[in-house]
Amino acid sequence: MRARINRSPRNELEWWQSWWANDYSWEGLTKHKWKGWKKCPEVGIEDIRPIGDAPNDWPEANLQDYWRSAGISKSDLITCGEYQFTKFHLPYKDEQGNTTGKQDWSAEDWDSLKKVLSTLLMQSSPIQGRYSDIVGPDQRAQFDGVVLPFAPVPGSTGISKKMGQIDSIKQSLQQEADEKSKSLNISACW
């Protein structure tokens, strides 16, 4: 028997409340560890290494470091209320329910997002065993908190005019992942 997703507005509201509580803003990404990686503690030096190749006194890397290593900088951030987000983490609505404009992005905006995600997927590698047992660097694509138009968010609506484009993005990402390893190597929370 197939599980049925409850697509009630209440479930969607609870999902978004949880997403906001986890804080995937630019500053919030520093609270999410990038398991198995360390970073140089000196300001202005972008040096991230696998835990075994880094000095013991270096701090653990986090998801902000991951996105910085993917080429995202402060100048790329989008302001939403009191927060700043990468274009990947920008929600469709702010905490008060006001739209952020992401649902109205052009094909070029989605293509730009897709190119970076595709590159990160192609650079990813699977892990052996369970996440809690990871030894060494987690080399999956770190998509925790990323808000995509095809993410399985219960009850998501309001983007039907983009569905053709969204299906194209989803299909393209899946094809690239299939070409690489027949599986998506993604760390993500939906």
Stockholm file with secondary structure:
# STOCKHOLM 1.0

chainA/1-190         MRARINRSPRNELEWWQSWWANDYSWEGLTKHKWKGWKKCPEVGIEDIRPIGDAPNDWPEANLQDYWRSAGISKSDLITCGEYQFTKFHLPYKDEQGNTTGKQDWSAEDWDSLKKVLSTLLMQSSPIQGRYSDIVGPDQRAQFDGVVLPFAPVPGSTGISKKMGQIDSIKQSLQQEADEKSKSLNISACW
#=GR chainA/1-190 SS CCCCCCCCHHHHHHHHHHHHHHCCSTTGGGGSEEEEEEECCSTTCCCEEEGGGSCTTSCEEEHHHHHHHTTCCGGGCEEETTEEECTTTCCSBCTTSCBCSGGGCCHHHHHHHHHHHHHHHHHCCCCSSCGGGCCSCCCSEECTTCCCTTSCCTTCCSCGGGHHHHHHHHHHHHHHHHHHHSSCCEECCC
#=GC SS_cons         CCCCCCCCHHHHHHHHHHHHHHCCSTTGGGGSEEEEEEECCSTTCCCEEEGGGSCTTSCEEEHHHHHHHTTCCGGGCEEETTEEECTTTCCSBCTTSCBCSGGGCCHHHHHHHHHHHHHHHHHCCCCSSCGGGCCSCCCSEECTTCCCTTSCCTTCCSCGGGHHHHHHHHHHHHHHHHHHHSSCCEECCC
//
